Amino acid sequence: MAQTQDILSYRGRSLTGSDGEKLGTIEEIYLDSQSGKPEWALINTGLFGTKHSFVPIQQASGDGDDLRVPFDKDTVKDAPKMEADGRLSEQEEAELYRHYGMDYGESRSDPGVGDRGDETVGRDTSGPTTDDAMTRSEEELHVGTTEREAGRARLRKYVVEDQVTRTVPVRREEVRVEREPITDANVGAATDGPEISSEEHEVVLHEEEPVAEKRTVPKERVRLDKDIQTEQREVSDTVRKEQLDVDEDDARR
């Protein structure tokens, strides 16, 4: 086990279990009031660190920046819940020892919050079962986020019709009458045949017509994806804290 001052320096760090999984954040170290050795770690667990559990640290060892104990997460989660008031009674400590499968002797002294220094001289007058110190507490506002479904987006396709107009050039043939005078070059062809007769010539005329053909062409691939947008929102609530006043007798003043 590490030295007492080394253990006390782990306040605010993570406590890990035998499997290396984080058990919680160390809020306080409880020392044995007689031997002064570290005995319990009070850790914060839960989503916002609102739950507390006591874990024995006699067999704890350093694990990098964290402190490791030979217990798994389920064992710590099922541990008896004790009031984190700065001190464990013998009955509370015995119950915790039984849960963790460790021996507990009746001669052991109550463990208290570590590194307190000399004993105080004051005593509590509010009842016969109270201790010699007063714990001042205050509420802290811990905020976090939780995820919920905000809506759904669907991608679908459907068919629409558009009127498309295109211009295409078309050609057509028209008849043209050509006349040429009789010359020495064509006189033979001109006088080949009867002098006077009826005759008919024919020319086939052609024209182009526009033709439309539709083809299906893939244009793009479309899918749904998500982007994360981060915005700042304020969370307000009322927290309470305890204040201390010192009253002195008139004779003393």
C-alpha positions as CSV (number, residue, x, y, z in Angstrom):
1,M,0.0,0.0,0.0
2,A,1.2,3.5,-0.8
3,Q,2.1,6.0,2.0
4,T,-0.6,8.0,3.8
5,Q,0.3,11.3,2.2
6,D,0.4,9.7,-1.2
7,I,-3.1,8.3,-0.7
8,L,-4.4,11.6,0.5
9,S,-3.2,13.2,-2.7
10,Y,-5.6,11.1,-4.7
11,R,-8.6,13.3,-3.7
12,G,-10.4,14.4,-6.8
13,R,-8.9,11.5,-8.9
14,S,-10.5,8.4,-10.2
15,L,-10.8,5.1,-8.2
16,T,-10.5,2.1,-10.4
17,G,-11.6,-1.5,-9.8
18,S,-9.8,-4.8,-10.2
19,D,-10.7,-4.9,-13.9
20,G,-9.4,-1.4,-14.5
21,E,-12.9,0.1,-14.9
22,K,-13.6,3.4,-13.2
23,L,-15.6,3.1,-10.0
24,G,-16.0,6.8,-9.3
25,T,-14.2,10.0,-8.2
26,I,-12.6,10.1,-4.8
27,E,-14.2,12.9,-2.8
28,E,-12.6,12.2,0.6
29,I,-10.2,9.8,2.3
30,Y,-11.2,8.4,5.8
31,L,-8.3,7.6,8.2
32,D,-8.3,5.3,11.2
33,S,-8.5,7.7,14.1
34,Q,-5.9,5.6,16.1
35,S,-3.4,4.5,13.6
36,G,-3.9,7.5,11.2
37,K,-3.7,5.1,8.2
38,P,-6.0,5.5,5.2
39,E,-9.0,3.1,5.6
40,W,-11.8,4.2,3.4
41,A,-12.3,6.2,0.2
42,L,-15.6,8.1,-0.3
43,I,-16.3,8.1,-4.0
44,N,-18.9,9.9,-6.1
45,T,-20.8,7.7,-8.5
46,G,-23.8,8.2,-10.8
47,L,-24.5,10.3,-13.8
48,F,-23.9,13.6,-12.1
49,G,-21.8,12.3,-9.2
50,T,-24.8,12.5,-6.8
51,K,-24.4,9.0,-5.3
52,H,-21.7,8.1,-2.7
53,S,-20.1,4.8,-1.8
54,F,-17.4,3.8,0.7
55,V,-14.6,1.5,-0.6
56,P,-11.8,0.0,1.7
57,I,-8.4,1.1,0.5
58,Q,-6.1,-0.8,2.8
59,Q,-5.0,-2.8,-0.2
60,A,-5.1,0.1,-2.7
61,S,-2.2,0.8,-5.1
62,G,-1.4,3.5,-7.5
63,D,-2.5,3.1,-11.1
64,G,-1.0,5.9,-13.0
65,D,-3.0,9.0,-12.0
66,D,-5.7,6.8,-10.4
67,L,-6.0,4.7,-7.3
68,R,-6.8,1.0,-7.8
69,V,-8.6,-1.3,-5.4
70,P,-9.2,-5.1,-5.6
71,F,-13.0,-4.9,-6.0
72,D,-15.2,-4.9,-9.1
73,K,-17.8,-2.3,-10.0
74,D,-20.8,-4.5,-9.0
75,T,-19.4,-5.1,-5.5
76,V,-19.0,-1.3,-5.0
77,K,-22.4,-0.5,-6.5
78,D,-24.1,-2.9,-4.1
79,A,-22.3,-1.7,-1.0
80,P,-24.4,-0.5,1.9
81,K,-25.1,3.3,1.6
82,M,-23.8,5.2,4.6
83,E,-24.2,8.9,5.4
84,A,-21.1,10.8,4.3
85,D,-21.0,13.0,7.5
86,G,-17.2,12.8,8.1
87,R,-17.2,9.7,10.3
88,L,-18.2,6.0,10.2
89,S,-19.6,4.4,13.3
90,E,-18.4,0.9,14.4
91,Q,-21.7,-0.5,13.3
92,E,-21.5,1.1,9.8
93,E,-17.9,0.1,9.4
94,A,-18.6,-3.5,10.4
95,E,-21.5,-3.7,7.9
96,L,-19.2,-2.4,5.1
97,Y,-16.5,-4.9,6.1
98,R,-19.0,-7.8,5.9
99,H,-20.1,-6.7,2.4
100,Y,-16.5,-6.5,1.1
101,G,-15.7,-9.9,2.7
102,M,-13.1,-8.5,5.1
103,D,-12.6,-9.2,8.8
104,Y,-13.5,-6.5,11.3
105,G,-12.5,-6.4,15.0
106,E,-14.6,-4.7,17.7
107,S,-11.5,-3.0,19.0
108,R,-11.1,-0.9,15.9
109,S,-11.7,2.8,16.3
110,D,-14.1,4.8,14.2
111,P,-12.6,6.1,11.0
112,G,-12.9,9.8,10.2
113,V,-12.0,12.2,7.4
114,G,-8.3,12.3,6.9
115,D,-5.7,15.0,7.6
116,R,-7.5,16.8,10.3
117,G,-4.5,17.6,12.6
118,D,-4.9,18.0,16.4
119,E,-8.1,17.0,18.3
120,T,-10.6,19.8,18.7
121,V,-11.5,21.1,22.2
122,G,-15.1,21.9,21.5
123,R,-18.0,19.6,22.0
124,D,-21.5,19.4,20.5
125,T,-24.4,20.2,22.8
126,S,-27.2,19.4,20.4
127,G,-27.6,15.7,21.6
128,P,-26.0,12.8,23.4
129,T,-25.2,10.9,20.2
130,T,-23.5,13.7,18.2
131,D,-19.8,14.0,17.6
132,D,-17.3,16.8,18.5
133,A,-17.4,18.6,15.2
134,M,-20.0,20.3,13.0
135,T,-20.2,19.6,9.3
136,R,-21.1,22.5,7.1
137,S,-22.5,21.5,3.8
138,E,-23.8,23.2,0.7
139,E,-25.5,22.1,-2.4
140,E,-23.6,22.3,-5.7
141,L,-25.3,22.4,-9.0
142,H,-24.0,19.7,-11.4
143,V,-25.3,20.0,-14.9
144,G,-24.9,17.6,-17.8
145,T,-26.8,16.4,-20.8
146,T,-29.2,13.6,-21.6
147,E,-30.1,12.5,-25.1
148,R,-33.7,12.3,-26.3
149,E,-35.3,11.9,-29.6
150,A,-36.1,15.3,-31.2
151,G,-37.6,14.2,-34.5
152,R,-37.1,12.0,-37.5
153,A,-36.0,12.8,-41.1
154,R,-37.1,10.6,-44.0
155,L,-35.6,10.5,-47.5
156,R,-38.1,9.4,-50.2
157,K,-38.3,9.8,-53.9
158,Y,-41.4,10.3,-56.1
159,V,-42.1,11.0,-59.8
160,V,-43.0,14.4,-61.3
161,E,-43.5,15.4,-64.9
162,D,-41.9,18.4,-66.5
163,Q,-42.6,19.7,-69.9
164,V,-39.3,19.8,-71.8
165,T,-38.9,21.7,-75.1
166,R,-36.0,21.3,-77.4
167,T,-35.2,22.8,-80.8
168,V,-33.8,20.5,-83.5
169,P,-33.0,21.5,-87.1
170,V,-35.0,19.5,-89.8
171,R,-34.4,19.4,-93.5
172,R,-36.9,19.0,-96.4
173,E,-36.5,18.8,-100.1
174,E,-38.3,21.2,-102.5
175,V,-38.5,20.8,-106.2
176,R,-36.7,23.3,-108.4
177,V,-37.1,23.7,-112.2
178,E,-33.8,24.2,-114.0
179,R,-33.7,25.6,-117.5
180,E,-30.8,25.5,-119.9
181,P,-30.5,26.8,-123.4
182,I,-29.8,24.4,-126.3
183,T,-26.1,24.5,-127.2
184,D,-23.8,22.4,-129.3
185,A,-23.0,20.5,-126.2
186,N,-26.5,19.3,-125.4
187,V,-28.2,19.4,-128.8
188,G,-27.8,15.7,-129.2
189,A,-29.6,14.9,-126.0
190,A,-32.3,17.5,-126.7
191,T,-33.2,16.1,-130.1
192,D,-33.1,12.4,-129.0
193,G,-36.8,11.4,-129.3
194,P,-39.9,12.5,-131.1
195,E,-40.1,16.1,-132.2
196,I,-43.5,16.6,-130.6
197,S,-44.8,14.2,-127.8
198,S,-46.3,14.0,-124.3
199,E,-43.8,13.2,-121.5
200,E,-43.7,13.1,-117.7
201,H,-40.8,13.2,-115.3
202,E,-41.0,12.5,-111.5
203,V,-38.7,13.5,-108.6
204,V,-39.1,12.0,-105.1
205,L,-38.9,14.6,-102.4
206,H,-37.8,13.8,-98.8
207,E,-38.0,15.7,-95.5
208,E,-36.9,15.1,-91.9
209,E,-39.3,14.9,-88.9
210,P,-38.3,15.5,-85.3
211,V,-38.2,12.3,-83.2
212,A,-38.2,12.2,-79.4
213,E,-36.7,9.3,-77.5
214,K,-36.6,9.1,-73.7
215,R,-33.8,7.3,-71.8
216,T,-33.4,6.8,-68.0
217,V,-30.0,8.2,-66.9
218,P,-28.7,7.9,-63.3
219,K,-27.8,11.4,-62.1
220,E,-26.6,11.2,-58.4
221,R,-26.6,9.2,-55.2
222,V,-28.5,10.6,-52.3
223,R,-28.4,9.5,-48.7
224,L,-29.2,10.8,-45.2
225,D,-26.4,11.7,-42.7
226,K,-26.3,13.8,-39.5
227,D,-24.3,16.9,-38.5
228,I,-23.8,17.9,-34.9
229,Q,-24.6,21.5,-34.0
230,T,-23.6,22.8,-30.6
231,E,-25.3,25.6,-28.8
232,Q,-25.0,27.1,-25.3
233,R,-28.0,26.8,-23.0
234,E,-28.3,28.1,-19.5
235,V,-29.5,25.8,-16.7
236,S,-30.6,27.6,-13.5
237,D,-31.7,26.1,-10.2
238,T,-31.6,27.1,-6.5
239,V,-28.9,25.6,-4.3
240,R,-28.7,25.8,-0.5
241,K,-25.7,26.1,1.7
242,E,-25.2,26.3,5.4
243,Q,-23.7,29.3,7.2
244,L,-21.9,29.2,10.6
245,D,-22.3,31.8,13.3
246,V,-20.3,32.0,16.6
247,D,-22.1,33.2,19.6
248,E,-20.3,34.3,22.8
249,D,-21.6,35.0,26.2
250,D,-21.9,38.7,27.2
251,A,-19.4,38.2,30.1
252,R,-16.8,36.9,27.7
253,R,-17.3,39.9,25.4
